[in-house]
Amino acid sequence: MTFIIDGHNLIPYIPGLQLTDLDDENMLIQQLLFFHKVKQRAIEVFFDGAPAGHSGRRKVGTIIVHNIRVGSTADDAILAHLKHLQKAARNVTVVSSDHRVQMGAKSYHASIMEASTFARELQDVLNNLRNDPTIDHSLDEKDIEYWLKQFRNNEKPS
């Protein structure tokens, strides 16, 4: 079972995240990586508003991230993705509170989860991880390399 997430629709429901944050998308992705470690569910997240040259599909750890170019919407991209999946869309849960996305997902027989419901489930997982003394909370080499790359990409020339 795969979660397909409307990223910008979910962010306002996540405590500590706001759409106006410069790094809101990467912060959500990091939380989703921990969620995946616990739930072992495939996750694809869609973000619209990618500037020219930054749109496309990439993999961050176990998460597939779709950055949708300016002029298109994550909503349209999610529905096109479900159409492409055809019958396999039945194995998908779409996370969005957008009624148009929900109606479209239902037409492809995908399951629906409200963004607020998923946010609560995500927070429960993160809280349990924080409180579990048996879990190593340190970053592994892949995490460190990812964040170093992110910081290098965000540096502005002086």
C-alpha positions as CSV (number, residue, x, y, z in Angstrom):
1,M,0.0,0.0,0.0
2,T,1.3,3.4,-1.0
3,F,0.6,6.9,0.4
4,I,0.3,9.6,-2.2
5,I,0.5,12.9,-0.3
6,D,-0.5,16.4,-1.4
7,G,2.5,18.0,0.4
8,H,1.4,21.6,0.5
9,N,-2.1,20.5,1.6
10,L,-0.6,18.5,4.5
11,I,2.0,21.0,5.8
12,P,-0.5,23.4,7.6
13,Y,-1.7,20.4,9.7
14,I,1.9,19.6,10.9
15,P,2.8,21.3,14.2
16,G,5.8,23.5,13.7
17,L,5.6,23.7,10.0
18,Q,4.1,26.5,7.9
19,L,3.9,27.0,4.1
20,T,5.8,30.2,4.6
21,D,8.9,28.4,6.0
22,L,11.8,28.4,3.6
23,D,12.5,24.7,4.3
24,D,8.9,23.4,4.8
25,E,9.1,20.8,2.1
26,N,12.4,19.3,3.3
27,M,11.2,19.3,6.9
28,L,8.1,17.4,5.9
29,I,10.2,14.9,3.9
30,Q,12.4,14.2,6.9
31,Q,9.3,13.5,9.0
32,L,7.9,11.2,6.3
33,L,11.2,9.3,6.3
34,F,10.8,8.5,10.0
35,F,7.1,7.6,9.3
36,H,8.2,5.2,6.6
37,K,10.8,3.5,8.9
38,V,8.0,2.7,11.3
39,K,5.0,2.0,9.0
40,Q,6.9,0.4,6.1
41,R,4.6,2.0,3.6
42,A,5.7,3.4,0.3
43,I,5.4,7.2,0.2
44,E,5.2,9.6,-2.7
45,V,4.8,13.3,-2.0
46,F,3.8,16.0,-4.5
47,F,4.7,19.7,-4.2
48,D,3.6,22.3,-6.7
49,G,5.3,25.6,-7.4
50,A,8.7,24.4,-8.5
51,P,10.6,27.1,-10.3
52,A,12.0,26.5,-13.8
53,G,14.7,23.9,-13.8
54,H,13.7,22.5,-10.4
55,S,10.7,20.4,-11.4
56,G,10.7,16.7,-11.8
57,R,10.9,13.5,-9.8
58,R,13.6,12.6,-7.3
59,K,14.2,10.1,-4.6
60,V,15.1,11.3,-1.1
61,G,15.9,8.2,1.0
62,T,12.8,6.0,0.6
63,I,10.5,8.9,-0.4
64,I,9.7,9.7,-4.0
65,V,9.3,13.5,-4.3
66,H,7.4,15.0,-7.3
67,N,8.2,18.8,-7.7
68,I,5.5,20.1,-10.0
69,R,6.5,23.1,-12.2
70,V,4.9,26.5,-11.8
71,G,1.8,26.7,-14.0
72,S,0.7,23.1,-13.1
73,T,-0.7,21.9,-9.8
74,A,0.1,19.0,-7.5
75,D,-3.6,18.2,-7.6
76,D,-3.5,17.7,-11.4
77,A,-0.3,15.7,-11.1
78,I,-1.7,13.4,-8.4
79,L,-4.8,12.7,-10.5
80,A,-2.7,12.1,-13.6
81,H,-0.5,9.7,-11.6
82,L,-3.5,7.8,-10.4
83,K,-4.8,7.6,-14.0
84,H,-1.4,6.2,-15.0
85,L,-1.6,3.6,-12.3
86,Q,-4.9,2.4,-13.6
87,K,-6.1,-0.6,-11.6
88,A,-3.1,-0.3,-9.2
89,A,-4.6,2.9,-7.9
90,R,-6.7,0.7,-5.7
91,N,-3.6,0.0,-3.6
92,V,-3.1,3.7,-2.9
93,T,-4.2,6.0,-0.1
94,V,-4.3,9.6,-1.2
95,V,-3.7,12.1,1.6
96,S,-5.4,15.4,0.9
97,S,-8.2,17.5,2.2
98,D,-8.8,19.0,-1.2
99,H,-12.3,17.9,-2.3
100,R,-11.4,17.8,-6.0
101,V,-8.5,15.5,-5.3
102,Q,-10.6,13.3,-3.1
103,M,-13.4,13.0,-5.7
104,G,-10.8,12.2,-8.4
105,A,-9.1,9.7,-6.3
106,K,-12.3,8.0,-5.5
107,S,-13.1,7.7,-9.3
108,Y,-9.8,5.7,-9.6
109,H,-10.9,3.6,-6.5
110,A,-8.0,4.9,-4.4
111,S,-8.5,5.2,-0.6
112,I,-8.8,8.7,0.9
113,M,-7.3,10.1,4.1
114,E,-7.9,13.6,5.3
115,A,-4.6,15.6,5.7
116,S,-5.5,16.3,9.4
117,T,-6.0,12.6,10.1
118,F,-2.7,11.7,8.5
119,A,-1.0,14.6,10.4
120,R,-2.2,13.1,13.7
121,E,-0.9,9.6,12.7
122,L,2.4,11.1,11.7
123,Q,2.7,13.0,15.0
124,D,1.9,9.8,17.0
125,V,4.7,8.0,15.2
126,L,7.2,10.8,15.7
127,N,6.2,11.1,19.4
128,N,6.6,7.4,20.0
129,L,10.0,7.5,18.3
130,R,11.2,10.4,20.4
131,N,10.1,8.6,23.6
132,D,11.6,5.2,22.7
133,P,15.0,4.8,24.5
134,T,15.9,1.8,22.4
135,I,16.0,3.8,19.1
136,D,19.2,5.4,17.9
137,H,18.2,8.9,16.9
138,S,21.6,9.8,15.4
139,L,21.8,10.5,11.7
140,D,23.4,7.9,9.4
141,E,25.9,8.7,6.7
142,K,23.2,8.9,4.0
143,D,21.2,11.5,6.1
144,I,24.4,13.5,6.8
145,E,25.3,13.6,3.1
146,Y,21.8,14.5,2.1
147,W,21.7,17.5,4.5
148,L,25.2,18.7,3.5
149,K,24.1,18.7,-0.1
150,Q,20.9,20.6,0.8
151,F,22.8,23.2,2.7
152,R,25.4,23.6,-0.1
153,N,22.5,24.0,-2.7
154,N,21.0,26.7,-0.6
155,E,24.2,28.7,-0.1
156,K,24.2,32.1,-1.8
157,P,27.4,33.3,-3.4
158,S,29.0,36.3,-1.5
